[in-house]
Amino acid sequence: MMQSGIVKIENYKKVLESESFSELESYSDNFTKLQRELFPEFSKRWVKDSFHQWSRQYEYPFVADAISDLSAGAGRILDAGSGITFFPYYLKEKYADIQIECCDYDPKLKEQFERVNSKLDKNIQYFNADIRNIEKPDKFYDMIYCISVLEHTDDYDGILKELARITSKDGHLILTFDISMDGSADISIEKAIELLAVIEKYYIQVTGKVSLSGSDLKNSDLLTTNYINTINKKLLPWRYPYLMFFKSLSKGKLSKYLLRNLTCYCGVFKKKPEA
């Protein structure tokens, strides 16, 4: 299983050279072509190419690797806060006997899943839900993965409590989230520490306890958007930072887009017996 914790540049480079990365990239490229064919309006609401984003190039291999290690005996997997990406279809290709389900707050995604299911002859079940209130029985899923979703909320306890409720006994949560190194966006270092503490109310880290502190996030060997900016700007989540900057100035606000520097946390957790 790949190492949990803050992603390091060294590990990122190894992933880029792996067979798993090549396999995921190929599947994603084909899926992106299919998206353009089936719903050309997609890019107006969602990222056109989810795989070729800075942290996703590590997050998807990380989650795929964890699922590979934990898939024995799994019957149901949930993609929590899924959007619509290649990834659940990739998993279904590899684990035909496992039921893959996706949920997201956007009800319009149901039609898009139906189109893709029909085209690929796959049965990925999608349902519209707030991940703080998922209408499934207790202990329903053997695994839940949640990729870069928690950056968009601050109700950590509400979400983790609900995910733990629907995680089976001895089931697992695979979680990734971005951390703002300078506090200018999304989850600050302080919030990341708070989030890990909430997770540990309900789950136990599988690969050994990985704590966070301000000093952990000041090492020069960490994967950050500043580093990505030096190797491939196209992978950054903001394509036109200067345009955003001038737009914000015109509204009398100082943009944070030129200041932000993000890193990424990836972890695998097992449900606590008492949760």
N, C-alpha and C positions, 0 to 999 in steps of 0.2 A: 504494500500500500504506500502511495506517495506520502511524503512528509506533511503533517499538518502544521498550521501556524502561518505566520507572515511569509509570503512568497519571496524567495531569494532569486537574484539574477542567475546564479549558477544553476539552480533547479529549473528555472524557466528555459534556459538555453538547452538543457538536456531534454526537456519535453519537446521543444521544437524539432529536435533531431530524432525523435522516437517514431516507431512504426505506428503507435497509437495515434499520434498527432496526424500523421499522413492519412490514416484511415478516416479519422474524424473530419479532416479538411476536405477530403474527396467527397464524403457523404454530404457535407455541408454545401459544397459548391454545387452539387447536383440538385440539392433541395432549394438553393437560392434561385436556380434557373426555373424550377417548378413553380416557386412562388410568383415569379414575374409572369409566368404563363397563366396561372390560375387566378391571381388577384393582383394586377398591376398597381392598384391603389394602395397596396400594403405599405410601401415605403413612406407614405404620408403620415402614418400613425406609429410605425414601428421601425426599428433599425433594419435596413435592407439585408445586411450580412452579419448575423449575430456572432459568427465564429471569428471573423477578422476584426475583433475589438481587443484592446490591449490585454485586459485581464482574462477575458473569455478564453484566450489561447492557452491559458493554464487551468482555468476553472473547469472547462469541459473535460479535458483529460483527467483532471483530479477526480471529478465526480464519476466518470466512466471507470476509472481504476478502482475506486472504492466500491462501486456496484459490482464489479467483477469479483472482488474479494468476498463480498457479502451476499451474493445472489443465491447461493445454495439454500434451497428450502423457501425462498421468497415467492409469495403468490401475488402480492399487489405492491406497486410502487406509485407514489404520487409526486408529480412535479408541481410544487406549490408556488404560485405566482409565475405561471409558465410563459405568458405571451404565447406566440406560436413560433417554434423554431424546429430545426432539423433533429434536435437531440432526442426527444421521446421516440421518434421514428427510427433513429439509429439504434436506440436501446431495444425496440421491438424487433428489429432485424436480428439482433444478437440473442435476445431472450424471448423467443416466440411464445413460450409457455407462461410467461409472467404477464399479468394484466397491468398495463401502463395507463395511468389516468393523469389528466392535467386539470388544474383549476386556475382561474384568474378572475379579476374583477370585471373584465370587459365581456359583456354578453354577445357582442358582435363576432367574437372569435369562434363561436360555435359553428357558424356557417362555414368559416374557413377550414376548420378541422374536418368538417364533413366533406368538403371538396377534396382535401388532401387524402383523407381516408379512402375515398372512392378511387382516386387516381392511383394510389399506391397499394390498394387492396389491403389496407391495414385497419385495425380497430383500436385507435387511440381515443379513449373516452374523455370528453371535455365537459366540465360543468362550471358555471359561473358562480363565484363565491368570494366573499371577503375571507381571507385566511385566518381571521380571528373568529370566524363562525362557519365551520365547514359541516354541512349536514350529512355526516357519515357516523356510523356507530363507533363506540369506543374500541380502540385497539384494532382498527380496520386495516391499516397499512403496515406491511413489514419494513418498508423503507420509505422515507420522504427525503427528497432533495429540494433545496431552495437556493437558487443561484442569483446572487446580487439583487435581492428583493428588499432586504431589511433597510437598505439605504433610503428607501422611500417612505419610511414610517418611523414613528418613535414609540409605538405601543409594543415594546419588546415583550413584556410579560404576557400581554393578551395573546400575542401570536404564538409564543413558545408554549404557553399553557395549552392552547388549542392543538398545536401540532403534537405535543406529548400525549394528549387525550386520545388522538386517533392513531398513535404509533403502537404497534403490538408489543406484547411482553417480549423483552429482549430485542425489539426492533431498533432501527437506526435512523438517525437524522444526519444528512450530509449538507453542510451549510457553507456558503461563501458570502463575503460582503466586502465592499470597499471601505477603506479608512482614509480620512482626510488628514494628511500629515501636518498641515498648517491650520486646520480648523476652519477652512474657508468654504467647505461644502460637506454635505451628507453626514457621515458618522465621524465625529472627531475622535481623537485618541481617548479622551475621557469617556465618551459615549461607547466606544468599542470595549473598554474595560468593563463598563456597566453592562453591556450586552452579554459579554462572556459570563459574567456573574449570574445573569438571568438564565442563560442556557444551562448553567450548572445546577440550577434548582431542579431541573427536569431530566437532564442527561449527564452522562459521564464521558469524558473524552476517551476515545478508543486507543489512540497511539501514545498515551501518556499525557499528563496535564501540561498544556502550553499556556502560560500566563502572558499577559501583556503589560508593558509599562512604557512610559515615555522614552526611556533609554533604549528599549527594544526597537523603537521606530526611528532611531537616529543613525542607524548603521548604514554605511554607504553601499552595502551589498544587497539591499532590498530592491525588489522590483517596484518601480514607481512610474508614474506618468512622465516625470522629468526624464527618467532613463529612456522610456519609449520615445519621447520627443527627439532624442539623439539618434535613434536607429530607424524609426519608421513613423512619421507623423500621421500617416493615414490610419493607424490603429487607435488613435486617440478618440475619446468620446465627444470631443468638441472639434468640429472641422474648421470653423471660422472664428477663432477667438477674438481677433481684432474687430471684426464686424460686430460681434456681441458687445465688445467693449464700447464702441462708439454709439451703438444703440442705447446702451445703458446710460451713457453720458448725456445723450439727448433727453433722457427722462429724469435727469438730475440725480442719478444713482451711480455709484462707483461699482463697476463690474468686478466680480470675484473670479471670473473665468481665467484671467491671466495670472492669477495668483495660485490657483489650486494645484495641489500635488497629491496624488492618491497612491495608496498601496492597497494590497489585497490580502485578506485572511481566508484560509480554507481549513475546514475541520470536519472530522467524523465523530459522531457521538452516539452512544448507546443509551437507551432509555433506562432511567433509574427504576429499580423494582417498585419503589413506593410511589412513583409519579403516576 
